Amino acid sequence: MASQVATFFDQWETDQQKVKEMAPNIARGFGGMFQAIMKEGALSVREKELIALAVGLAVRCVPCINLHVKKCLDAGATREQILEAAGVTVMMQGGPSFTHVPEVIHALDYLENLA
């Protein structure tokens, strides 16, 4: 499973470059919104990333899970905090989120082994 996470991250930069070339308005629009919202404010970047991970898990978006696990770690979140955020998601949404918690664990295992 870690190989799926590795493959995702290997392909991510290439895919994003294609989006920037082929759909620059989408890339600029989303990028600008992301930068404006995901900075320190009343909530810390770590808190915002934990929320983003929880939403990604709730909607079962594997790319979102991979990216926001990485961003959570980069923002200083611990494995325990990330898994606790996943637990809140499962509590709120139940089985569909529960079945995707392994995606969070796979991303953590892969990304923590890079450090």
Secondary structure, 3 states (H helix, E strand, C coil): CHHHHHHHHHHHHHHHHHHHHHCHHHHHHHHHHHHHHCCCCCCCHHHHHHHHHHHHHHCCCHHHHHHHHHHHHHCCCCHHHHHHHHHHHHHHHCHHHHCCHHHHHHHHHHHHHHC
